């Protein structure tokens, strides 16, 4: 049912990557949360790492809004689902404000998300190497698309009082409000490596300190009252909030969700989801869909747990950084053997990227689970981008012919790249087959968002129920 959904909201954008979006967005989330507000954190695009910092800042799941993977029509419903009951929603953008899927115009850009949410935009500008030119830059971003409402600017990496005065004077002439000024503060920067920031789960105590420092910096440098006033100018959204239960309603019009079992039909199937520092990439909606389908979702840590959770009948191993923890994963032989035995018995396994590497015979020469006749290693080449894919083989996750959009994000290679029964055939931007389907295993580099095609969550949960 379409409802009128009203919540104060802002999109935090920038002219380019590296301008300080994550610094400002995370700091704002923490600062407003410290004021006692329930803040809903969101991230435009497919990134998994920034939402971890958002969750730490707000105490709520960081959620992604990706118009390529989920389609533009799902952006507002997914936003409304995550922001329900909150006082304020903040959306961190991706790349530059108008950058989106290559060759697809505005698709998946921060600008498109802002328009779909009817949200005012705050532009974070790295002012470290400019003064009056900042006005020309901001004017260009404000006028490029009249449907994008640029409500103000936060100046980042400002060098001195004199520098700040020149920047403010230039923007005053341009009629653009300055909503914050942040000085250079390297002590609050989060460490990075080959795929971006180091995830929260790998540096929990340090991340808590960083987020607290960001809140202090933003509180001191930003006009929180003016930012909240701008957020309140966002009009009502007319949409039907997404729900995992509603997503599982059959598309042919039959009543009721496609749950696994009627009440009293027996224990729920247990689906174990890999977590811990080595496996940090997941979308909150995946677990919600599995639960709505009737499964019990439990987590385990392949670095520390020597056995799968009791009565596991399905296994999900998502993305992360197994290459960083290859020696530790290899040392946990009892769990590797348990995973191999589970797969050999035909148990359903859904593995994405890091999960693919963990199921391989070896990773950088270290023994992994040996479920797949393949070996993985680090590479100098970064593989990054959106993909359009079709399921090649029937599996516990998808029926052959199922079409999904996803993304690749890795600096590893696996040889061979596909098994005799591949998982996916890519149709754009290049044509190739990729991944492995073997007994109950579906393993691939492709990251997907199950809200776009809830049937995969339902199919996997039913596979787990049959294994039970």
C-alpha positions in Angstrom: 0.0 0.0 0.0 1.4 3.4 -1.0 1.8 5.7 2.0 3.0 9.2 2.6 6.3 8.8 4.4 7.8 11.9 5.9 11.2 12.0 7.5 13.9 14.7 7.6 16.7 13.6 5.3 19.9 14.8 3.6 22.2 13.3 1.0 25.9 13.9 1.6 27.7 14.2 -1.7 30.9 15.5 -3.2 32.4 16.6 -6.5 34.7 13.5 -6.5 35.9 10.6 -4.5 38.4 11.5 -1.8 36.7 14.8 -0.9 35.7 13.6 2.6 32.1 12.2 2.2 32.6 9.3 4.6 34.3 11.6 7.2 31.4 14.1 7.1 28.6 11.6 6.8 29.8 9.4 9.6 30.6 12.4 11.8 27.2 13.8 11.2 25.5 10.5 12.0 27.4 10.2 15.2 26.9 13.8 16.2 23.1 13.7 15.7 22.9 10.3 17.4 24.7 11.7 20.4 22.0 14.4 20.6 19.5 11.6 21.2 18.1 11.3 17.7 17.4 8.0 16.0 19.4 8.4 12.8 18.9 6.0 9.8 22.2 5.5 7.9 22.3 4.8 4.2 25.0 4.5 1.5 24.4 5.1 -2.2 26.0 2.4 -4.3 27.2 -1.1 -3.6 30.0 -0.3 -1.0 30.0 -2.6 2.1 32.7 -0.9 4.2 31.3 2.6 4.8 28.0 1.2 6.1 30.0 -0.5 8.8 31.2 2.9 10.1 27.6 4.2 9.7 26.3 1.4 11.9 28.9 2.1 14.5 28.0 5.8 14.5 24.2 5.2 14.8 23.6 1.8 16.4 21.4 0.9 13.4 22.2 -1.3 10.4 23.9 0.6 7.6 21.8 0.1 4.4 22.7 0.4 0.7 20.6 2.2 -1.9 21.8 0.9 -5.3 19.7 1.9 -8.3 21.7 -0.3 -10.6 21.5 -3.6 -8.7 18.0 -3.1 -7.2 16.5 -0.8 -9.9 15.4 2.9 -9.4 11.9 1.8 -8.3 13.2 0.1 -5.1 15.3 3.0 -3.9 12.6 4.8 -2.1 10.9 1.7 -0.7 14.2 0.3 0.7 14.9 3.8 2.2 11.5 3.9 3.8 12.0 0.4 5.2 15.4 1.3 6.8 14.3 4.7 8.1 11.0 3.7 9.6 10.6 5.2 13.1 13.7 7.4 12.9 14.1 11.1 13.4 16.6 11.8 10.7 18.0 9.9 7.7 21.5 10.6 6.2 22.6 9.1 2.9 26.3 9.1 2.0 26.8 9.4 -1.7 29.1 7.5 -4.0 32.0 8.9 -6.1 31.2 12.4 -7.5 27.6 13.7 -7.3 26.8 12.9 -10.9 29.0 9.8 -11.4 27.0 6.5 -11.9 27.2 3.3 -13.8 29.6 3.6 -16.8 27.8 4.5 -20.0 24.4 4.6 -18.3 23.9 8.3 -17.7 22.7 9.1 -14.2 21.9 5.5 -13.3 23.2 4.6 -9.8 24.6 8.1 -9.3 24.2 10.0 -6.0 22.2 12.6 -8.0 19.7 10.0 -9.1 19.3 8.7 -5.5 18.8 12.3 -4.3 16.1 12.8 -6.9 14.3 9.5 -6.1 14.3 10.4 -2.4 13.4 14.1 -3.0 16.2 14.9 -0.6 18.3 18.1 -0.4 22.0 17.6 -1.1 24.9 18.9 1.0 28.1 19.1 -1.1 31.4 18.2 0.7 34.2 20.2 -1.0 37.9 19.5 -0.6 39.0 23.1 -0.4 42.7 22.4 0.3 44.0 23.7 -3.0 41.5 26.5 -3.9 40.0 29.7 -2.7 37.6 31.8 -4.9 37.4 29.0 -7.5 35.3 27.1 -5.0 32.4 29.3 -6.1 32.7 28.3 -9.7 32.9 24.6 -8.8 29.9 24.8 -6.6 27.9 26.8 -9.1 28.6 24.2 -11.7 27.3 21.3 -9.5 24.3 23.3 -8.4 23.2 24.2 -11.9 24.1 21.0 -13.8 20.8 19.4 -13.1 17.9 21.6 -11.9 16.1 18.7 -10.3 19.0 18.2 -7.8 18.5 20.6 -5.0 21.9 21.6 -3.6 21.1 23.1 -0.2 24.6 24.0 1.1 28.3 23.2 1.3 30.6 21.8 3.9 34.2 22.8 3.3 36.7 20.2 4.2 40.5 20.3 4.7 40.5 24.1 5.2 44.0 25.3 6.1 43.6 28.5 8.2 41.2 31.3 9.3 42.4 33.3 6.4 41.7 30.4 4.0 38.2 30.0 5.5 37.4 33.7 5.1 38.3 33.6 1.4 36.2 30.5 0.8 33.2 32.0 2.7 33.4 35.2 0.8 33.4 33.5 -2.6 30.4 31.3 -1.7 28.5 34.2 -0.2 28.9 35.9 -3.6 27.5 32.8 -5.3 24.5 32.6 -2.9 25.5 29.2 -1.5 25.2 28.6 2.3 28.2 27.3 4.1 26.9 24.7 6.6 30.3 23.6 8.0 34.0 24.1 7.9 36.4 21.3 8.8 40.1 21.8 9.3 42.7 19.2 8.3 42.7 16.5 10.9 44.7 13.4 9.9 44.2 11.9 13.4 40.6 10.9 12.6 41.3 9.3 9.3 40.5 5.6 9.0 43.3 3.4 7.6 43.0 2.1 4.0 44.4 -0.8 2.0 43.9 -2.5 -1.4 40.0 -2.3 -1.5 39.4 0.9 0.5 39.0 1.5 4.2 39.7 -1.2 6.7 36.4 -2.5 7.9 35.1 -1.8 11.4 35.2 -5.5 12.4 39.0 -5.6 11.9 39.7 -2.5 14.1 36.7 -2.3 16.4 38.3 -0.3 19.3 40.2 2.0 17.0 37.1 2.5 14.9 35.1 3.5 17.9 37.7 6.1 18.8 37.8 7.3 15.2 34.0 7.7 15.0 34.0 9.6 18.3 36.7 11.9 17.0 34.7 12.5 13.8 31.6 13.4 15.9 33.7 15.9 17.8 35.1 17.4 14.6 31.8 17.7 12.9 30.1 19.1 16.1 32.7 21.8 16.3 32.8 22.7 12.6 29.3 22.2 11.3 26.0 24.1 12.0 23.9 21.1 13.1 20.8 23.3 13.6 21.0 24.6 10.0 21.6 21.1 8.7 18.6 19.7 10.5 16.5 22.6 9.3 17.5 21.8 5.7 16.7 18.1 6.3 13.2 19.1 7.4 12.5 20.8 4.1 12.4 17.4 2.4 8.8 16.7 1.2 6.9 13.6 1.9 7.7 10.5 -0.1 4.8 8.7 -1.7 5.8 5.0 -1.7 5.2 1.6 -0.3 7.9 0.8 2.2 9.8 -2.4 1.3 9.3 -5.4 3.7 10.9 -8.8 3.6 7.5 -10.4 4.1 5.9 -8.4 1.4 8.8 -9.1 -1.0 8.1 -12.8 -0.7 4.4 -12.5 -1.8 4.0 -14.5 -5.0 3.9 -12.3 -8.1 1.0 -14.2 -9.6 -1.4 -12.6 -7.1 -1.9 -15.5 -4.6 -2.5 -14.4 -1.0 0.1 -14.7 1.7 3.9 -14.8 1.8 5.8 -17.8 0.5 6.9 -19.0 3.9 8.6 -22.3 4.3 6.3 -24.1 6.7 3.0 -23.6 8.3 3.1 -23.0 12.1 3.9 -26.3 13.9 5.4 -27.9 10.8 8.7 -28.5 12.6 11.9 -26.6 13.5 13.0 -23.8 11.2 16.0 -24.6 9.0 19.2 -23.1 10.4 21.2 -21.0 7.9 24.7 -20.2 9.1 26.2 -16.9 7.8 29.9 -16.3 7.9 31.0 -13.2 9.9 33.9 -11.9 11.9 36.9 -9.9 10.6 37.5 -12.0 7.4 33.9 -11.9 6.2 32.4 -8.5 6.7 30.5 -7.9 3.4 26.7 -8.4 3.6 23.5 -6.5 3.0 21.0 -6.5 5.9 18.1 -7.4 3.6 19.6 -10.8 2.9 19.2 -12.0 6.5 15.8 -10.3 6.7 14.6 -12.2 3.6 15.9 -15.5 4.9 14.2 -15.0 8.2 10.9 -14.0 6.5 11.1 -17.1 4.4 11.1 -19.2 7.6 14.8 -19.8 8.3 16.7 -19.2 11.5 19.8 -17.1 10.6 22.9 -17.6 12.9 26.4 -16.2 12.4 29.8 -17.9 12.9 33.4 -16.7 12.6 35.6 -18.9 10.4 38.7 -17.4 12.1 37.6 -18.7 15.6 34.8 -21.3 15.5 36.0 -24.8 14.9 32.5 -26.1 14.0 29.5 -25.0 12.1 26.5 -23.9 14.3 24.4 -26.9 15.6 21.9 -28.2 13.1 23.2 -26.1 10.2 21.3 -26.9 7.0 22.3 -24.0 4.9 25.6 -22.0 4.6 26.1 -18.4 3.4 29.7 -17.2 3.0 29.7 -13.6 1.7 32.4 -11.1 0.9 35.3 -9.8 2.9 39.1 -10.1 3.1 40.1 -13.8 3.4 43.4 -12.8 1.6 44.4 -10.8 4.7 43.6 -13.7 7.0 44.7 -16.6 4.8 47.1 -18.1 7.4 44.5 -17.9 10.2 41.8 -19.4 8.0 44.2 -22.2 7.0 45.1 -22.9 10.6 41.5 -23.5 11.5 41.5 -27.0 9.9 38.5 -28.3 11.9 36.1 -25.8 10.4 37.6 -26.1 6.9 36.9 -29.9 7.2 33.4 -29.2 8.5 32.6 -26.9 5.6 34.0 -29.5 3.1 32.0 -32.3 4.7 28.8 -30.2 4.6 29.3 -29.4 0.9 30.2 -33.0 0.1 26.9 -34.1 1.7 25.0 -31.8 -0.7 24.2 -29.1 1.8 23.2 -25.8 0.1 26.1 -23.2 0.1 25.9 -19.7 -1.3 29.3 -18.1 -1.6 30.2 -14.7 -2.9 33.7 -13.4 -3.6 35.5 -14.0 -0.3 33.3 -17.1 0.1 34.5 -18.3 -3.3 38.1 -18.0 -2.2 37.4 -19.8 1.0 35.8 -22.7 -0.8 38.8 -23.0 -3.1 41.7 -25.6 -2.7 44.1 -22.9 -1.8 44.5 -19.1 -1.4 48.0 -17.7 -1.9 49.4 -21.2 -1.3 47.5 -21.7 2.0 45.0 -24.5 2.2 41.3 -23.6 2.2 38.2 -25.8 2.3 38.9 -27.7 -1.0 35.3 -27.7 -2.0 36.2 -26.4 -5.5 38.9 -27.7 -7.8 40.4 -24.3 -8.1 43.2 -22.2 -6.6 43.1 -18.5 -5.8 45.8 -15.8 -5.4 46.3 -12.1 -5.0 46.7 -10.1 -8.2 48.0 -6.6 -9.1 44.8 -6.0 -11.1 41.7 -4.6 -9.5 38.5 -6.0 -10.9 35.7 -3.5 -10.3 32.4 -2.7 -11.9 28.7 -3.5 -12.3 27.7 -6.6 -14.1 24.5 -7.9 -15.7 24.2 -11.7 -15.3 22.0 -14.6 -16.0 22.1 -17.9 -14.0 23.7 -20.6 -16.3 23.0 -23.6 -14.1 20.2 -24.6 -11.8 21.4 -24.3 -8.2 20.3 -24.0 -4.6 20.3 -20.2 -5.2 18.8 -19.7 -8.6 17.0 -21.4 -11.5 18.8 -21.3 -14.8 17.7 -18.2 -16.6 17.3 -16.0 -13.5 18.6 -12.5 -14.3 20.3 -10.4 -11.8 22.5 -7.3 -11.7 25.5 -7.3 -9.4 29.0 -6.0 -9.0 32.6 -7.3 -8.8 35.1 -5.9 -6.4 38.3 -7.9 -5.9 42.0 -7.9 -6.4 42.3 -11.7 -6.6 42.0 -14.3 -9.3 40.9 -17.9 -9.2 42.0 -20.5 -11.7 40.0 -21.8 -13.4 37.5 -19.0 -13.4 34.5 -21.2 -14.0 33.6 -24.8 -13.4 32.0 -27.3 -15.8 28.7 -25.9 -14.6 29.2 -22.1 -14.3 27.3 -20.0 -11.9 26.7 -16.9 -14.0 26.9 -15.8 -17.6 27.7 -12.1 -17.8 25.9 -10.2 -20.6 27.3 -6.7 -19.9 29.7 -5.1 -20.1 31.5 -8.2 -21.4 30.3 -11.7 -22.2 31.9 -14.6 -20.2 30.9 -17.3 -17.8 32.0 -17.3 -14.2 31.7 -19.2 -11.0 30.9 -22.7 -9.9 27.7 -24.8 -9.4 28.4 -28.2 -7.8 25.9 -30.3 -5.9 24.4 -27.7 -3.5 27.2 -25.2 -3.9 26.8 -21.9 -5.8 30.1 -19.9 -5.7 31.0 -16.8 -7.6 32.8 -13.5 -7.5 29.5 -11.7 -8.2 28.0 -9.7 -5.3 24.2 -9.5 -5.6 21.4 -7.7 -3.7 18.6 -10.2 -3.0 16.0 -7.5 -2.6 16.2 -7.1 -6.4 15.1 -10.8 -6.8 13.7 -12.2 -3.5 13.1 -15.6 -5.2 16.8 -16.4 -4.7 16.5 -16.0 -0.9 13.3 -18.1 -0.9 14.8 -20.8 -3.1 17.9 -21.0 -0.8 15.8 -21.2 2.3 13.7 -24.0 0.8 16.9 -25.8 -0.1 18.0 -25.5 3.5 14.6 -26.8 4.6 14.9 -29.9 2.4 18.4 -30.5 3.8 16.9 -30.4 7.3 
